[in-house]
Amino acid sequence: MTCQACESSKQRLTSGAYRFQCLECCTRLVLSAYPNKAQASAMLAAIERFPLSPGREQVLESVRQCLEKRRSAGQKSTTP
């Protein structure tokens, strides 16, 4: 089930709504800092302070998967 903050971001990409108990929201937040590692690290630290938030490793794995999808989608095939 998608949370209200995720729904809000789908309606308006710059909604700024995040729920720190939602993995998708946490991933969006960290990705919004990309490629600034210092800012992303600060966001991860903020996420970790909230009760019931996904763990750091879970968020980082989700971020890695999203970045990999972006890279794959951005690569164009050179074979006809």
C-alpha positions as CSV (number, residue, x, y, z in Angstrom):
1,M,0.0,0.0,0.0
2,T,1.3,3.4,-0.9
3,C,1.4,6.1,1.8
4,Q,-0.3,9.6,1.5
5,A,3.1,11.3,1.0
6,C,4.0,8.9,-1.9
7,E,0.6,9.6,-3.5
8,S,1.1,13.4,-3.0
9,S,4.5,13.1,-4.7
10,K,3.0,11.3,-7.7
11,Q,0.4,14.1,-8.1
12,R,3.0,16.9,-7.7
13,L,6.6,16.0,-8.0
14,T,7.8,18.8,-5.8
15,S,5.3,18.2,-3.0
16,G,8.0,17.9,-0.4
17,A,6.0,15.4,1.6
18,Y,7.8,12.5,3.2
19,R,6.9,9.9,5.8
20,F,10.0,8.5,7.5
21,Q,8.3,5.2,8.2
22,C,7.9,4.6,4.4
23,L,10.8,3.1,2.5
24,E,9.7,4.7,-0.7
25,C,9.6,8.1,0.9
26,C,13.0,7.6,2.5
27,T,14.4,6.6,-0.9
28,R,12.9,9.6,-2.6
29,L,14.4,11.9,0.1
30,V,17.9,10.5,-0.2
31,L,17.7,10.5,-4.0
32,S,16.7,14.2,-3.9
33,A,20.2,14.9,-2.5
34,Y,22.0,12.9,-5.2
35,P,24.9,13.3,-6.1
36,N,25.7,15.4,-2.9
37,K,26.9,12.7,-0.5
38,A,27.1,15.0,2.5
39,Q,23.5,16.1,2.1
40,A,22.4,12.5,1.5
41,S,24.3,11.4,4.6
42,A,22.5,14.1,6.6
43,M,19.1,12.9,5.3
44,L,20.0,9.3,6.2
45,A,20.9,10.5,9.8
46,A,17.5,12.3,10.0
47,I,15.7,9.2,8.9
48,E,17.4,7.1,11.4
49,R,16.2,9.3,14.3
50,F,12.6,8.5,13.6
51,P,10.9,5.6,15.3
52,L,9.9,2.7,13.0
53,S,11.9,4.1,10.1
54,P,13.5,1.5,7.7
55,G,17.1,0.8,8.5
56,R,20.0,2.6,6.9
57,E,21.0,-0.5,4.9
58,Q,17.5,-1.0,3.6
59,V,17.3,2.6,2.5
60,L,20.7,2.5,0.8
61,E,19.8,-0.7,-1.0
62,S,16.6,0.9,-2.3
63,V,18.6,3.9,-3.4
64,R,21.1,1.7,-5.2
65,Q,18.3,-0.1,-7.0
66,C,16.7,3.2,-8.1
67,L,20.0,4.5,-9.4
68,E,20.7,1.3,-11.3
69,K,17.2,1.6,-12.9
70,R,18.0,5.2,-13.9
71,R,21.3,4.1,-15.5
72,S,19.7,1.2,-17.3
73,A,16.9,3.4,-18.7
74,G,19.5,6.1,-19.7
75,Q,21.6,3.7,-21.7
76,K,20.7,3.4,-25.4
77,S,21.3,0.3,-27.4
78,T,24.0,0.6,-30.0
79,T,22.8,-2.4,-32.0
80,P,20.1,-2.0,-34.5
